[in-house]
Amino acid sequence: MAPDIKELQAINTAWQIAIQEILRMVIRDFYSTGGEAEFKAHIKRIEEAAVHSIYTDLRLRGTSEWTEVLVKERASNFVTTLLTTFTYDRA
């Protein structure tokens, strides 16, 4: 029996929140020594590198070209959305 759509949405949302919080802690710890400008530059560099990697290195086996393009687009959007939610925090 397939899970219903609300369960899938809850799983997807939970996964996104978990990844966001892990990345927030890792990034904050890595870049806590610099100032806000340095922090923002690091976030931008990570975003650009991740999106580039998605579009150039990601290969999905057994899928159509349309599916691969859609997955790459959504993954890239997720990266951008996720990383732009991070703010500089001196804590």
Order of alpha helices (4+ residues) and beta strands (2+ residues): alpha-alpha-alpha
